[in-house]
C-alpha cells in the first residue's frame, strides 16, 4: 500500500467526513466565524511579535489567544472539530512513521 493510498483512506475515513460536516456547521454560524476571524488576527499579531522579538507583547498576545481559543472551544461543535483534527494529525504522524520505517528498510 502506498503512502498516497493511505492518505486517501484517511481522507475518506469517518473522522474526516465528520470533520467536513462540522466545518460546514461552524462556517454557517456568523458569530462563530467572527470569533474565529478575531482568533486568526490574534495569531498573526502573535507570530509577528515573536518574529520581531517583542517578548512582552508576544506574551500578552499568547494569553489573549489562549483565552479566545478557550472561548471557541467551549462550543461543542468547535470542541469536537478540534479533537478530530488532533486525532487525524496523530493518524497522519503514525502513517508517516510507518512509511519512513518502510523506506529505511529498502
HUPE-V888378 format. One record per backbone hydrogen bond with DSSP energy under -1.0 kcal/mol. CO is the residue of the C=O (numbers start at 1). NH is the residue of the N-H. If there is no record, write none. Layout:
CO_NH / CO_NH
This chain:
2_6 / 3_7 / 4_8 / 5_9 / 6_10 / 7_11 / 8_12 / 10_13 / 13_17 / 14_18 / 15_19 / 16_20 / 17_21 / 18_22 / 19_23 / 20_24 / 21_25 / 22_26 / 23_27 / 24_28 / 26_29 / 29_33 / 30_34 / 31_35 / 32_36 / 33_37 / 34_38 / 35_39 / 36_40 / 37_41 / 38_42 / 39_43 / 40_44 / 41_45 / 42_46 / 43_47 / 44_48 / 45_49 / 46_50 / 47_51 / 48_52 / 49_54 / 50_53 / 53_55 / 54_58 / 55_59 / 56_60 / 57_61 / 58_62 / 59_63 / 60_64 / 61_65 / 62_66 / 63_67 / 64_68 / 65_69 / 66_70 / 67_71 / 68_72 / 69_73 / 72_75 / 75_79 / 76_80 / 77_81 / 78_82 / 79_83 / 80_84 / 81_85 / 82_86 / 83_87 / 84_88 / 85_89 / 86_90 / 87_91 / 88_92 / 89_93 / 90_94 / 91_95 / 92_96 / 93_97 / 94_98 / 95_99 / 96_100 / 97_101 / 98_102 / 99_103 / 100_104
